[in-house]
Amino acid sequence: MLIKYLSLLSTISEKKILCFPKSDFFIRLNPRFTQRMDNKPLIIFVLGGPGAGKGTQCEKIVQEYGFRHLSAGDLLREERRSGSKDGDLIENFIKEGKIVPVEITLGLIDKAMEKSNVKKFLIDGFPRNEDNLSGWNKRMQTKVDLKFVLFFECTQGTCVERILERGKSSGRSDDNRESLEKRFQTYTNSTTPIIDHYRKQNLVRTIQADSSPDQVFKIVKDLFQKEGLS
């Protein structure tokens, strides 16, 4: 009798072990369900030299795939125009082709992400230096899912031609040859090492961007299909 009783308890215990954690087991095995539970925003960093076509391609990606485009430069210019206490500092940094302190830029990006109903972001023109990268990792790394870095590679000659043409109507204080030289120097010295950093992690997806916007976007679409984003 005692042996039968102990055998019955063992059977019940085994069934509890098998049945009780079933939902938790399902969550752990089903990545789609886990992803919804985590609810982390999906991030694609968009980098490239001045005039590489980052903004143009981001607009096309937004229309095709429903991402939210956050341009670090546009956010800073908007903050400057708003009469913010940081407005003069932002203006001076932009005109000199320098990189605005990460506390300001990252604060604007974080605020824009929190306000957005869309949770898929193209973050254009960030991170641009070691300070940006360090600030992002401290504040945002665990809060988001970084998919990859979309790097638009373009010859300097093509970039200069595009920017000078844009400068005829853009009204931007940095769309001129003097500021452009400083911006390229900053890009080479500060942003290229960031691209190399992510390349070592196999996170960089390079797009040759010297062609027309439509031709470049065909390559982008092929990449997005390959990455499972279409």
C-alpha positions in Angstrom: 0.0 0.0 0.0 2.8 2.4 0.9 4.6 1.7 -2.3 1.4 2.4 -4.4 0.9 5.7 -2.5 4.4 6.9 -3.1 4.1 5.8 -6.8 0.9 7.9 -7.1 2.5 11.0 -5.6 5.5 10.6 -8.0 3.1 10.5 -11.0 1.2 13.6 -9.8 4.4 15.5 -9.2 5.7 14.6 -12.7 2.5 15.8 -14.3 2.7 19.1 -12.4 6.3 19.6 -13.6 5.3 18.8 -17.2 2.0 20.8 -17.3 2.5 23.8 -15.0 5.4 25.5 -16.8 4.0 24.8 -20.3 3.1 28.5 -21.0 6.5 29.6 -19.8 8.1 26.9 -22.0 6.2 28.2 -25.0 7.3 31.7 -24.4 10.9 30.7 -24.3 10.7 28.6 -27.5 8.6 31.1 -29.5 10.8 34.1 -30.5 7.9 36.1 -32.0 6.0 35.9 -28.7 9.1 36.8 -26.7 9.8 39.7 -29.0 6.3 41.1 -28.4 6.8 40.7 -24.7 10.1 42.5 -24.8 8.5 45.3 -26.9 11.9 46.8 -27.7 12.0 49.3 -30.6 13.8 48.2 -33.7 16.7 50.5 -34.7 18.7 50.9 -37.8 21.5 53.4 -37.7 22.0 55.3 -41.0 25.6 56.6 -41.6 27.5 58.0 -44.5 29.4 61.1 -45.5 27.8 64.5 -46.0 25.8 64.3 -49.2 25.8 60.5 -49.4 22.0 60.5 -49.7 21.0 59.3 -46.3 18.0 61.6 -45.9 16.7 60.8 -49.4 16.9 57.1 -48.9 15.4 57.3 -45.4 12.3 59.0 -47.0 12.0 56.2 -49.4 12.3 53.6 -46.7 9.7 55.3 -44.6 7.2 55.2 -47.5 8.0 51.6 -48.4 8.4 50.0 -45.0 6.7 52.2 -42.4 9.7 53.2 -40.4 10.0 56.5 -38.4 12.9 58.6 -39.6 14.8 60.4 -36.9 17.5 62.7 -38.4 20.0 63.8 -35.7 20.7 66.9 -37.7 17.1 67.8 -38.3 16.3 67.3 -34.6 19.2 69.7 -33.6 18.1 72.3 -36.2 14.5 72.1 -34.9 15.7 72.5 -31.3 17.8 75.5 -32.3 14.8 77.2 -34.0 12.6 76.6 -31.0 14.5 79.1 -28.9 16.0 76.5 -26.6 18.7 77.4 -24.2 21.0 75.2 -26.2 20.2 77.0 -29.5 23.3 79.1 -29.8 25.6 76.2 -28.8 23.9 74.0 -31.4 24.3 76.7 -34.1 28.0 77.2 -33.4 28.7 73.5 -33.5 26.8 73.0 -36.8 28.5 76.0 -38.5 31.9 74.8 -37.5 31.2 71.3 -38.8 31.7 69.9 -35.3 29.6 67.2 -33.5 27.1 68.5 -30.9 27.6 67.1 -27.3 25.9 63.7 -27.0 23.8 64.7 -24.0 21.9 67.1 -26.2 21.6 64.9 -29.3 20.7 61.8 -27.5 18.1 63.6 -25.3 16.3 64.7 -28.5 16.4 61.3 -30.1 15.2 59.6 -26.9 12.3 62.1 -26.5 11.3 61.6 -30.2 11.3 57.9 -29.8 9.1 58.0 -26.7 6.6 60.2 -28.4 6.3 58.0 -31.5 3.6 55.4 -32.1 5.8 53.7 -34.6 8.4 51.5 -33.0 10.7 51.0 -36.0 13.3 53.8 -36.3 15.9 54.9 -38.8 18.3 57.0 -36.8 20.1 59.1 -39.4 23.5 60.7 -38.7 24.1 59.0 -35.3 26.3 57.8 -33.7 29.0 60.0 -35.3 31.9 59.7 -32.8 33.2 57.8 -29.8 31.3 60.2 -27.4 28.0 59.5 -29.3 28.6 55.7 -29.2 29.5 55.7 -25.5 26.5 57.8 -24.6 24.2 55.5 -26.6 25.5 52.4 -25.0 25.1 53.7 -21.5 21.6 55.1 -22.0 19.9 53.1 -24.8 21.7 49.8 -25.6 19.6 47.6 -23.4 16.3 49.4 -24.3 16.4 48.8 -28.1 17.0 46.1 -30.7 19.8 47.3 -33.0 19.2 45.5 -36.3 22.2 46.8 -38.3 24.0 49.9 -39.5 23.0 51.1 -43.0 26.2 52.7 -44.4 25.9 54.7 -47.6 29.3 54.8 -49.3 29.8 57.6 -51.8 32.8 59.3 -53.4 33.6 62.7 -52.0 33.3 64.4 -55.4 29.7 63.2 -55.8 28.9 64.3 -52.2 30.3 67.8 -52.7 28.4 68.2 -56.0 25.1 67.2 -54.3 25.6 69.4 -51.3 26.5 72.5 -53.3 23.4 72.0 -55.5 21.3 71.5 -52.4 22.7 74.6 -50.8 21.1 76.8 -53.5 17.7 76.2 -51.9 18.1 74.4 -48.5 18.8 77.5 -46.4 21.1 75.4 -44.2 24.0 77.3 -42.7 26.4 74.4 -43.3 25.6 73.8 -47.0 28.6 75.7 -48.3 32.2 74.8 -49.3 33.9 76.2 -46.2 31.6 74.3 -43.8 31.7 71.2 -46.1 35.5 70.9 -45.8 35.2 70.8 -42.0 32.3 68.3 -42.1 34.3 65.9 -44.3 37.3 66.2 -41.9 35.0 65.5 -38.9 33.4 62.5 -40.8 36.8 61.0 -41.7 38.3 61.5 -38.2 35.3 60.7 -36.0 32.6 58.7 -37.8 34.7 56.3 -39.9 36.1 54.6 -36.7 32.5 54.1 -35.5 31.6 52.4 -38.8 34.7 50.2 -38.3 33.6 49.4 -34.8 30.3 48.1 -36.0 31.9 46.3 -39.0 33.9 44.2 -36.5 30.5 43.1 -35.0 29.2 42.2 -38.5 26.5 44.8 -38.2 27.4 47.1 -41.2 25.4 46.8 -44.4 27.2 48.8 -47.1 25.3 50.4 -50.0 27.2 52.0 -52.9 25.4 55.4 -53.2 27.0 57.2 -56.2 24.1 56.2 -58.5 20.7 57.9 -58.8 18.3 57.8 -55.8 16.1 55.2 -57.5 19.0 53.0 -58.4 20.4 53.1 -54.9 16.9 52.4 -53.5 16.7 49.2 -55.5 19.8 47.9 -53.7 18.3 49.0 -50.4 15.1 47.0 -51.1 17.1 43.9 -51.9 18.9 44.3 -48.6 15.7 44.8 -46.6 14.2 41.6 -48.2 17.4 39.7 -47.4 17.2 41.0 -43.8 13.5 39.9 -43.4 12.2 43.5 -43.2 10.0 43.6 -46.3 
